[in-house]
Amino acid sequence: MSELLNYFQENRQNMVDQLIELIGYESFTADKAMVDKLGAYMQRQFEELQASSITRYALDEAGDMLLAKWHEDAPEKPILFLIHIDTVWPIGTLAERPVRIDEDGRLFGPGAVDMKGGITIVLWAIRGLLALQQMPKRPIWVLMTTDEEIGSKHSEALIKELGAQAGLVLVMEPGTREGAIKTWRKGVAMYTIDIEGRASHAGNAPEQGINSIIEFAQQALKIHELNDLRNGTSVSVTMVNGGSARNVIPAHTSGFIDVRTMLQTESERIQRELSSLEPMTPGAKIVVECEHQRPPMEHNDQMKRTVEQAKRIGEAVGVTVREDGSGGGSDGNFTAGMGIPTLDGLGPQGDGLHALHEHVVINSLPTRAALIAGILRDWVFED
């Protein structure tokens, strides 16, 4: 067993205690005051871990963000962690579902795996390197965001700004149920489609109306044809709302379109196709808008080189690194889409994201911490 892995195995219970403490700070995205309480706790943690600087980014509509830095004046490019402290769970959930540990060594609790387990691992990876006097003289940045669960609309620009300066981005979203890290993620885009027709009495003058629902139905069939499921592209009409009364030709219909792609070229194809939709019903009008978009994290040559180095470092510290992917997006999609080497799913093994059975596999905490510490200490950037 390596010195790093031995350290974290010996501190497994301390890691569990900190995870329970983090879960105790309920941090529902929409409750800024509660998220900021956890932010204050995180600032104290960064200070105890000897961060050379901590910058606060104040937000009005979400919790304040923090950027902690170590060895910021060192000449190398920084390694950037992306962590988020917000959860999907409303305040009071913890009282309904207190933390519990079952006989199989799984720790259950709201926000346990998404992503307070990942936060625990970052804090302990740095703590372990400091304790063992192996903290590298290289820039290490930890960006703590507060709005990931609502699409990172406040933090996206900062993530991209910092990511552009980084040599490696480590995303502490949970690993898979089997404990693999995530080396591909589908791109995600959310579109709205609004169709304007013309209202008319369905009995007295139906011919004078322009039926927006009929137009929407025709467009929905055309949109469905954009699917290429075999190659990982899905285009799904997920919600629709139209009409005003049972006896009125509907003047307005709106819908939502969920797009998932494995490749950026596919994201661009779908965007072109949706943007070029034309009415099929004379007199109808169509407006298509993209509300939110994350590029895919592609399993390209750069990703293959990045994960191979992670596997070598893992082997050196006594940890096996397996890889998989996800149909959902994360903040890592932003940096990977910019061409920055990015590894995701570095949080603990677990399951139940956003579900009642959300849990962390306790034994994965020390192994992941050893891997992260090893990456921080031993990573070699590409020329």
N, C-alpha and C positions, 0 to 999 in steps of 0.2 A: 504493500500500500504506500502511495506517495505521501510525502510530508503534508502537502496541501489536503489531500483527501482525508488523511488521518486527523488533521486539525478539525475539519468540518464534521467528521463523524463524531469526534469527541464533543463537539458543540451542537449536536443535533437537537437536544432538548432546548438549548438556548435559542436556536432558530425557531423552534415550535413556539416558544414563549413569545418571541417577537412577532411572529405571524398572528398569534391570538391577540396580541396588543394592537396590531394594525387593524384587524377585523373589528376590534372594539370601537374604532373611530369610524362610525358610519359615514359614508361619503357619497350619497346620492347626487348625481351630477347637478340636478336642479336646485339643490340646497347649498348655495354658496357659503353660508356661514359654517355649515358642518364640514364642507370640503376644506375650507380655510383652516379649521381646527386641525385636520389631519396635515395640512400644509405646514402649520406651525410645528407640529411634531416632527415632520420630515426635516425642517430647517434645523431643529435641535440635533437630529441624527447626523446631518451633514457637518454641523459644527463639531460634534464629538469625534467624527471621523477625519477631522483636520482638513476639511476643504479649504483651499487657499482663497476662494471667493464664492459668494452666493448672491446671485442676482434674482430679484423678485420682479415679475411681470404682472402688474395689477390688471385685473379684468373686472368689468362691471357686471357682466352677465354670466360669469362662471368663476370658479375658484381661481385665486392667483396662482400663476405658474412660477416655478423655481428652476434656476440653472446653477448647479454646483460644479466647481472645477477644482481639479488637483493638478499641480505642476503645469499650470497654464502657460508658463513662459518657456517650457521646453521646446526644442526646435521641431520635433516630429508633429505630424498631423494628429489630431485628437482621436481617441476612441470615444464615440458618443453612445450613451445609453438613452433609450426612449422608454420611459415609464409613465403610466397614468394612474392617478390615485382615485379617480371617480369610479363609481359603480352604478349598476342599473337598479340597485335595491333601495326602495324608499325608506326613509327614517322610520324605525320601529320594527323593521324586519328581523333585526338581531334578537329582539325580545321574543318574537314569535318562533325563531329558529336559532337558539343559542348554539355556540360552538360545541361540537362534540367530536370525539375520536372513537372510531369503531374498532372492533377486534382485529380488523385487517390492516390497521395502521393508516386509515384514511381520516383526514381532518376535514370536517364539514363546517361550512359557515358562509354567510353572504359575502361575496367578494374574495373568498379564500384563494381561488385559482385565477380569477380575473380581476385585478392582477396583484393582489397583496402578497401572494406567494412569490411572484417575480420580484417585487420590491424587497422582500426579505432577503432574497438571494443576492441582489445587488449590494445591499448594506453589509451583508456578511462576507461577501467576496472581498470587499474593500477592507473590512475589519480584519479578516484573516491575513491579508497581505501585510497590513500594518503590524499585526501582532507577530508575524514571522519575519518581519523586517525584509520583506520581499516586494514592497510597493515599488513599481517601476518608475523611473524618472521620465515619464512621458505624459502628455496631456490626457487627462481622463475627464470627460464631461458627463454629467447626469442631468438630462432635461426631464423635469417632472411636470406633466400636463394634467389638465383637469376636465377635459371635454371630449375625450376619445369616444365615449359611449354615445355621443350625439354627433359623431362625424368629424370631430377635430376642426370645427369651423373657426374657432378662435386661435387654435395653435398651429394650423397647417403652415402658415407663412413662416413662423419661427422654426418649425421643424425643418423646413426646406432651407432656410437661411443657415442654420447650424449644420445641417447635413452636408451642405455644399462645401463646408470647411473640413469635414471629417474624413479620415482614412478608412474607418470601419464603423458601422452602426450596429448596435446590439439591441434587439427589441425583446423586452421581457414579458411578452405575452406568453400564456401557458403553452407547454409542449402538448403533444397529442395524448390521447388516452393511453397509448402504448409507450409514451415517453420520448417520442422522436421530436427533433427540432423541425422547423418549417422552412424549407428552402424553395418553395413556390407558394404563391397566393394568387388567386384570381383577382383581376381588376374588377372594381365595382363602380357602376354608374347608375344614378337614379334620375329618370326623366319624368316630366309631366307632359301630357298631351291635352290640349284644350280645343274643343270643337264648338264653333258658334254656328247655329242654324237660325231658324226663325220660328217663333211661336205662332200657333194658329189653333182654332177650335177643332178638335179631332172629329166632331160630328158635322158641324156646319160648313167648315172650309178646310178640310185636310190638305187639299191641293195647294193652298196658299202657304203652307208651312214648309220649312226645311228641317227634316228630322235629324237632329244631331246624333241620336242614338244609332240610327241606321248608318250614318256616316262613320261613327266610331266603330261599329261592328265590322265594317269593311276594312277600315284601317287596322283594326286588331288582327284580322286575318293576314293582312300584308306584313304586319310587324312580326307575327308568329313565324312567317317564312324566313326571317333573318336568323333563326336558330341554326347552330351547327354543333349539336351536342356531342357528336363524335370527337370533335376537336376542341371541346371545352368551352364553347360559346353558347350561353343561354340568354334569351331575350324573352322576358315574361311580363305580360300584362297582369298586374297583381291586384289592382283596385280600380273600380269605375263608379262614377256617380253621375246621374243624369236625370233630367225631367223635373217638372214642377208640380204637375197634377195628373190624375189618371185620364182626364179628358182633354189634355193639351198636347199638341205636337211639341216635343221637347226642343227648346231653343239652345240649350247648353249642356254639354257632356264633357266630363274631364276624367282622366285616368292616370295611373302611375305605371311606369315601366321599369323593371329591374333588369339590369344588364350585367352579366359576369363573363369575363374573358381571360384566357390564358396568355394571350399575346397582345402587345400594344397595337400591332397592325390590325387586329380584330376590333379593338376598342375604337380605332379610327374609322374602320369600315362601318361599324354600327352607327357611329355618330353621323357620318356622311349620309347614310341611308335614312336615319330618322329626321335629319335636318332637311332632307329633300322631299319629304312626304307632301303630296298634293291632294286637294279635295277630289273625291270621286262624285260627290253630289253637287250639281250646279248651285252656286250661291253659298255653299258652306265655306267656312274659313277654319284653318288649322294653325295652331301655334304649338311648337314643341320646344321645351326648354330643359337643359341639363341642370338639375338642382345640386348635384353632388357627384364627385368623381375621384376615384383613386386608381392610378395605373396599376397594371399587373406587376407582381414580383415574379419575373420570369426565371425559369431554371435554365439560364444561359451559361456560356463558357465562364463568365466572371463568377457566377454563383457556384459553379462546379469547383473552381479553384479555391474560392473562399471556404466552402464547406470541407474540402479536402484538408486544408490547413487546420481547421477546427477539429477534424477527426484525428489528425496527428497529435495535436496538443492534448486532446482528450485521452488518447492512448498513453501519452507520457505521464499524465496525472492519474491514470487508473480508471478512466471513465470511457465507456463506449458511446459514441455519438451515432445515432441513427437519424435518418431524414425522411420527411414526408411533406405534405402540403395541406392547403386549406382552400375551400371555396369562398371563404370570407376574407375581408380585407383587414388591414391594421395600419398603424402609422408607418410601418416599415415599407408599405407600398409606395409611399411618397419618395423615400430616399432611394429605394431600389429603382424606381422609375426614373430617377435622376442619374443613374449609373454609378451610385455610391455602393461599394461592397456592403451588403446587409445580411445579417443572420437574424432569424425570427424564431419565435416559439422557444426561447431560451429559459422561460420560466419553468416551474415544476411540472412533473407529470400529474395529471388529474383529469377531471371530467365534470360535466354539468354546468358549463358556462351559461349564465343567465337562467339557470334552472334550479329547481328545488333541491336537487341532489349535488349541487356544486361542492367539489371537494378537491383536496390536495393529497397526493400520496406522500406521506411524510418522509419515507426513505429517499425520495428524489431530491429533497432539499440539500443535503450535504453533497451529493454527487454533482448537482447542477452548480452549486457554489464553487466546487473545486474546478469545474470546467471553466466557469467565468473567470475565476482568479487566474487560472492558467492562461487564458486568452489575454487578459490584461498584462500579464507578466511577460509572455513569450511571443506575442504576435509579431510577425514580420510583414511589413507592407510591401506590396508589389512595387517594382520600379516604375 
